[in-house]
């Protein structure tokens, strides 16, 4: 499986007990959606390897997992490794909710300025993620917050926003 076909799920955190069980941290908003996983991809030497799960117990954003056909010693080698799942397993979002990877390439239309460009990427700062929008060789950064986003049109690939007064002008002048 290619990394471009997957999304980051979380990390192998630490061992649990002495039989090879591991604690996984799920970096997701709704961990209960992952309570019945039958396998995860783990990045080993820059290659994604599928590890089938024989048992999983969820506790908040953490899960105690036993992988099939793995010795306790081998399980220790997985600590600190990243976990991935195929994009096809992402729960579908509707309304104004979206995954960052899905909106790259969308047009952004501001209620005052009109079309302000195409989303090139999402910059994930700890305090606030930002749209990185390209317009005529200039970059416009718009915070991704609910009160700015008016509508997400998935069919037309357009996000309608109401940027704070003067924000876009800072980048265009």
VOPAGU-2260 file (C-alpha; in pm, 1 decimal, decimal comma):
REM VOPAGU-2260
SITE   aa  ch    i         X         Y         Z
SITE  UNK   A    0       0,0       0,0       0,0
SITE  UNK   A    1     127,4     345,2     -93,1
SITE  UNK   A    2     134,3     620,5     174,7
SITE  UNK   A    3     -71,4     846,9     -53,6
SITE  UNK   A    4    -357,8     596,3     -28,2
SITE  UNK   A    5    -361,2     606,4     352,6
SITE  UNK   A    6    -420,5     840,8     641,6
SITE  UNK   A    7    -239,5     871,7     971,9
SITE  UNK   A    8    -428,2     695,9    1251,7
SITE  UNK   A    9    -190,1     721,6    1545,0
SITE  UNK   A   10     108,8     560,0    1709,3
SITE  UNK   A   11     221,2     248,3    1894,2
SITE  UNK   A   12     282,7     388,3    2242,0
SITE  UNK   A   13     405,4     116,5    2479,1
SITE  UNK   A   14     379,3    -248,7    2574,9
SITE  UNK   A   15      90,7    -376,8    2785,6
SITE  UNK   A   16     165,3    -681,0    2998,2
SITE  UNK   A   17     412,4    -946,0    2897,0
SITE  UNK   A   18     226,1   -1141,5    2625,1
SITE  UNK   A   19     297,2    -900,5    2339,6
SITE  UNK   A   20      -3,2    -671,1    2374,9
SITE  UNK   A   21      55,8    -307,0    2282,9
SITE  UNK   A   22    -105,6      24,7    2367,0
SITE  UNK   A   23    -197,9     225,2    2057,9
SITE  UNK   A   24    -286,6     594,2    2058,8
SITE  UNK   A   25    -553,0     691,3    1805,1
SITE  UNK   A   26    -511,5    1054,6    1694,1
SITE  UNK   A   27    -876,3    1089,9    1589,6
SITE  UNK   A   28   -1185,4    1278,8    1701,5
SITE  UNK   A   29   -1408,0     971,9    1737,1
SITE  UNK   A   30   -1198,2     673,6    1851,2
SITE  UNK   A   31   -1506,9     453,0    1897,5
SITE  UNK   A   32   -1527,0     430,5    1516,9
SITE  UNK   A   33   -1210,0     219,0    1535,8
SITE  UNK   A   34   -1321,4     -26,8    1805,0
SITE  UNK   A   35   -1355,2    -313,4    1555,4
SITE  UNK   A   36   -1039,2    -276,0    1349,9
SITE  UNK   A   37    -916,2    -601,0    1202,4
SITE  UNK   A   38    -575,4    -464,9    1105,6
SITE  UNK   A   39    -355,3    -157,3    1068,7
SITE  UNK   A   40     -62,2     -61,1     853,1
SITE  UNK   A   41     259,0      13,2    1038,6
SITE  UNK   A   42     547,6     191,8     874,7
SITE  UNK   A   43     859,0     -24,3     890,6
SITE  UNK   A   44    1168,7     108,6     711,6
SITE  UNK   A   45     951,5     344,3     500,6
SITE  UNK   A   46     726,2      55,9     388,7
SITE  UNK   A   47     368,7       8,5     509,0
SITE  UNK   A   48     317,9    -342,0     646,0
SITE  UNK   A   49     -26,6    -479,0     733,4
SITE  UNK   A   50     -54,9    -614,0    1088,1
SITE  UNK   A   51    -376,3    -814,5    1143,7
SITE  UNK   A   52    -536,4    -761,9    1486,1
SITE  UNK   A   53    -650,8   -1060,9    1690,6
SITE  UNK   A   54    -797,4    -856,5    1979,4
SITE  UNK   A   55    -866,0    -491,2    2054,1
SITE  UNK   A   56    -997,5    -315,3    2366,0
SITE  UNK   A   57   -1070,2      54,6    2339,3
SITE  UNK   A   58   -1034,5     303,4    2624,8
SITE  UNK   A   59   -1083,4     660,6    2504,3
SITE  UNK   A   60    -818,1     742,6    2244,7
SITE  UNK   A   61    -608,5     443,7    2347,6
SITE  UNK   A   62    -650,6      79,5    2260,4
SITE  UNK   A   63    -488,7    -235,9    2389,2
SITE  UNK   A   64    -416,5    -451,7    2088,0
SITE  UNK   A   65    -274,2    -795,8    2020,3
SITE  UNK   A   66    -149,8    -850,3    1667,5
SITE  UNK   A   67    -173,6   -1191,6    1504,3
SITE  UNK   A   68     139,7   -1402,3    1459,5
SITE  UNK   A   69     375,3   -1172,5    1648,4
SITE  UNK   A   70     600,6   -1265,5    1938,2
SITE  UNK   A   71     627,6   -1052,3    2251,8
SITE  UNK   A   72     985,5    -961,7    2154,1
SITE  UNK   A   73     878,9    -856,7    1802,7
SITE  UNK   A   74     595,3    -646,9    1943,0
SITE  UNK   A   75     848,9    -434,7    2133,9
SITE  UNK   A   76    1010,8    -336,5    1803,6
SITE  UNK   A   77     685,7    -164,9    1702,5
SITE  UNK   A   78     688,2      88,3    1987,1
SITE  UNK   A   79     700,3     443,2    1853,4
SITE  UNK   A   80     592,6     340,6    1501,9
SITE  UNK   A   81     317,5     524,4    1313,3
SITE  UNK   A   82     -17,4     363,2    1228,2
SITE  UNK   A   83    -205,0     408,1     900,9
SITE  UNK   A   84    -534,7     300,7     744,3
SITE  UNK   A   85    -658,6     314,2     383,8
SITE  UNK   A   86    -836,2     636,7     287,6
SITE  UNK   A   87   -1138,3     424,5     192,2
SITE  UNK   A   88   -1197,8     357,5     564,2
SITE  UNK   A   89   -1236,8     724,0     657,2
SITE  UNK   A   90   -1589,4     795,8     776,7
SITE  UNK   A   91   -1776,0    1015,3     526,9
SITE  UNK   A   92   -1821,1    1376,7     634,7
SITE  UNK   A   93   -2098,3    1606,2     525,3
SITE  UNK   A   94   -2198,2    1967,9     562,8
SITE  UNK   A   95   -1907,7    2201,4     638,9
SITE  UNK   A   96   -1687,6    1929,2     789,8
SITE  UNK   A   97   -1396,9    1803,4     581,5
SITE  UNK   A   98   -1066,3    1622,6     598,4
SITE  UNK   A   99    -765,4    1838,1     524,3
SITE  UNK   A  100    -640,1    1609,3     248,4
SITE  UNK   A  101    -973,4    1617,2      63,3
SITE  UNK   A  102    -992,0    1994,8      12,8
SITE  UNK   A  103    -651,6    2045,3    -150,0
SITE  UNK   A  104    -729,2    2178,3    -496,6
SITE  UNK   A  105   -1061,6    2335,4    -396,1
SITE  UNK   A  106   -1136,4    2694,7    -500,4
SITE  UNK   A  107   -1198,2    2944,2    -221,0
SITE  UNK   A  108   -1463,1    3207,9    -269,9
SITE  UNK   A  109   -1485,3    3492,5     -19,7
SITE  UNK   A  110   -1818,1    3671,7      35,2
SITE  UNK   A  111   -1651,6    4010,9     -21,7
SITE  UNK   A  112   -1351,1    3945,8    -254,3
SITE  UNK   A  113   -1492,9    3661,9    -467,2
SITE  UNK   A  114   -1259,8    3387,6    -590,7
SITE  UNK   A  115    -931,2    3421,5    -400,2
SITE  UNK   A  116    -753,4    3114,1    -536,8
SITE  UNK   A  117    -693,8    2743,1    -494,9
SITE  UNK   A  118    -606,0    2560,2    -172,5
SITE  UNK   A  119    -249,4    2433,1    -216,8
SITE  UNK   A  120    -219,8    2278,4     129,6
SITE  UNK   A  121    -331,5    2293,8     488,3
SITE  UNK   A  122     -73,1    2414,1     736,9
SITE  UNK   A  123    -130,8    2243,5    1069,9
SITE  UNK   A  124     -12,5    2474,4    1345,8
SITE  UNK   A  125     -84,2    2361,8    1703,8
SITE  UNK   A  126    -300,6    2664,7    1777,7
SITE  UNK   A  127    -479,8    2694,1    1444,7
SITE  UNK   A  128    -473,1    2515,4    1108,1
SITE  UNK   A  129    -459,5    2742,1     802,5
SITE  UNK   A  130    -560,8    2718,3     438,5
SITE  UNK   A  131    -262,3    2796,8     216,7
SITE  UNK   A  132    -423,1    2948,8     -92,0
SITE  UNK   A  133    -236,2    3044,4    -409,8
SITE  UNK   A  134    -350,3    3342,9    -616,5
SITE  UNK   A  135    -126,3    3491,5    -888,7
SITE  UNK   A  136     198,1    3368,3    -730,2
SITE  UNK   A  137      93,0    3500,6    -387,2
SITE  UNK   A  138       6,8    3295,4     -82,6
SITE  UNK   A  139    -300,3    3379,9     122,8
SITE  UNK   A  140    -334,9    3221,9     467,5
SITE  UNK   A  141    -685,9    3185,1     607,0
SITE  UNK   A  142    -757,0    3031,8     949,8
SITE  UNK   A  143    -973,8    2721,6     939,2
SITE  UNK   A  144   -1247,5    2800,6    1187,0
SITE  UNK   A  145   -1619,3    2729,9    1172,3
SITE  UNK   A  146   -1731,6    3093,4    1180,0
SITE  UNK   A  147   -1530,3    3174,4     863,5
SITE  UNK   A  148   -1648,9    2875,4     656,9
SITE  UNK   A  149   -1995,6    2935,1     510,4
SITE  UNK   A  150   -2033,3    2633,7     283,6
SITE  UNK   A  151   -1837,5    2340,5     143,4
SITE  UNK   A  152   -1955,9    2240,7    -204,1
SITE  UNK   A  153   -1796,4    1901,1    -266,7
SITE  UNK   A  154   -1949,7    1861,4    -613,6
SITE  UNK   A  155   -1810,6    2191,5    -743,6
SITE  UNK   A  156   -1497,0    2169,5    -523,7
SITE  UNK   A  157   -1551,7    2515,3    -378,2
SITE  UNK   A  158   -1531,7    2641,9     -21,0
SITE  UNK   A  159   -1727,7    2959,1      47,8
SITE  UNK   A  160   -1585,5    3174,3     327,3
SITE  UNK   A  161   -1643,4    3503,9     502,0
SITE  UNK   A  162   -1287,7    3616,7     582,0
SITE  UNK   A  163   -1233,5    3879,9     852,3
SITE  UNK   A  164   -1236,9    4231,7     709,1
SITE  UNK   A  165    -893,6    4330,0     578,2
SITE  UNK   A  166    -731,7    3983,9     609,3
SITE  UNK   A  167    -716,1    3907,0     236,9
SITE  UNK   A  168    -601,6    4264,2     158,5
SITE  UNK   A  169    -292,1    4204,8     373,1
SITE  UNK   A  170    -173,8    3946,1     121,8
SITE  UNK   A  171    -276,5    4122,7    -198,0
SITE  UNK   A  172    -122,4    4464,0    -132,5
